[in-house]
């Protein structure tokens, strides 16, 4: 599959309902404008459980790829949108799409990845691992991504919407906890289209641009210390995220008050963009739900059971343990 004559995967599919003629026309226009090759239409599947329909269609793409032994595939929902330029930061520093694809293709050969989200809605902090890619642990949005054979086979064999009630955009980041490398591009390569009516929640035309940009800031761009040019901003993002890239924090003796962690982290600049794990031995299920809600709203810390640390600690050089019972905060 090629965009602007640059190969980014072996094949591509876009998912499109037969009735969504406006979306299909938009895709066809982009195929022409951006010289997209080997992008095939998959007629979207429907289901009585409407929320499962999209995931069912994504799985169908994976099944086709399994049958044809495809190594890598681009999966697009039909409301995806390419632009001539990609943008970094809320001040709209930009670079031509073709030039940025050239940069991405170089790094794609140098980093380990199983899934590349070409645009996403970050829910928690993501960790920059290169100038152009960040490690993802929690997000939504499955409108544009590349996935390799090992990962799509795992999804087919281990996830079922009827059993798990997990949509494809929930499943993709969860692969990080199963030994897979899930990354997002540090800028949106593929945007979410504007002006289409959601097929699942048809309440009028949607525009998620500000929401997505805000979540890019919360999850990735907040690492940037200096933003004067597009490439300079990406350099700053990578350089300033060294601490969070190399260290993970474990808090012990948690007093069951999320504000204690907030205050401590806010007093330590290096910790602001780091992942955090808690020792939950004495935390009830209700307290766990409240904590996860708090940190979801904060959009910056990963709070999870300590057992998950073993599944992702391979990404970090250092484990920093902090005993909260020994911390005094004014």
PyMOL commands that set and color helices and strands:
alter all, ss='L'
color gray80, all
select helices_A, chain A and resi 21-33+50-67+97-108+149-158+161-164+168-178+209-219+221-223+230-240+242-246+258-266+269-271+285-298+306-315+324-326
alter helices_A, ss='H'
color red, helices_A
select strands_A, chain A and resi 2-3+6-7+11-16+39-43+72-77+80-81+85-88+93-96+115-117+121-122+127-128+133-135+139-140+144-148+182-185+191-192+247-252+276-278+318-323
alter strands_A, ss='S'
color yellow, strands_A
deselect
rebuild
show_as cartoon
